[in-house]
Amino acid sequence: MAYTVYAKSDSLNQMVRRFDLANVLNDGKTKEQAEQDAYYFAELQNTNQYLKTTDWYGVVLDEELGIQTFVNDQNNRG
């Protein structure tokens, strides 16, 4: 499992995932680091008025990542 960072907008009912391409192989963040990243990612979305809204806030989820996760998801769709 790894912490993934999202920004969420309640008015749009949308979540946007942050991809850190500079550290794509480094998934060893602590929860505190992930929460800080989520806060700043949401602030960036608000500053840019992403999808024309400014109610973004940070969300951190502990998720299983990797190619096998995708394969399993595809195989479980009925």
N, C-alpha and C positions, 0 to 999 in steps of 0.2 A: 504494500500500500504506500501511497505517496500523497502529499498535500498538493492540491491543485487550486489555483487562484482564479476567481471569477469576479466580475462586476455584475450586479443585478439591479434591474429597474422594475419596480412594482407597477408603475404606470403602463409600461409596455409588456409586462409579464415576460421579460426576456433575461437571459443570463449570457454573458460573453466571457469566454475563457481567455486567459492571458497565456500566451506562448512566449517563453523566454528563449529565443533562438541563440542568444549568446552563450547560454549555459544549458544547452539541450541535453547534455549527458549528466548534469548535476541535479539529481532529484532528492538530495539529502538535506532539504530544508527542515528546520524545526518549525513547529506550529506557530511560534511567535514570529519567525521570519516570514512565513507564508501570510500571516495576518497583516503584517506591515506591508508586504507587497500588494495584498488585496486592497488595503486602504488607499495606497498611492495609485493603483490601477484605476480604482473607482473615481478618484479625484481627477485623473487624466481624462476619463470618459466625460465627467461633468464639465471640465474646462473646455473640451472640444465639442461639447453638446452632441455627443455621439447619438445617432438616431433621433436628433432634435429634442433631447430631454436632458434634465440635470438632476435626476433623482437616483443616480447610481450609487450603490454602496458595495463594499467588499464582502465577499463570501469565500470561505475556505472549506473545501471538502477533502476528506481522506478517501481517495479512490484507488482502485487497482488500475495500473496503467500498463501499456505495452501492446505489442502486436497480438499476443494471445487473447487479450481482453476483447479486441475487435473481432477476432475469429470466433470466439465463444459467443459473442453477441449476435453475429450473423448466423451462426448455426442454431441459435435458440429462437430465431424468428420463425413464426409458423405460417 
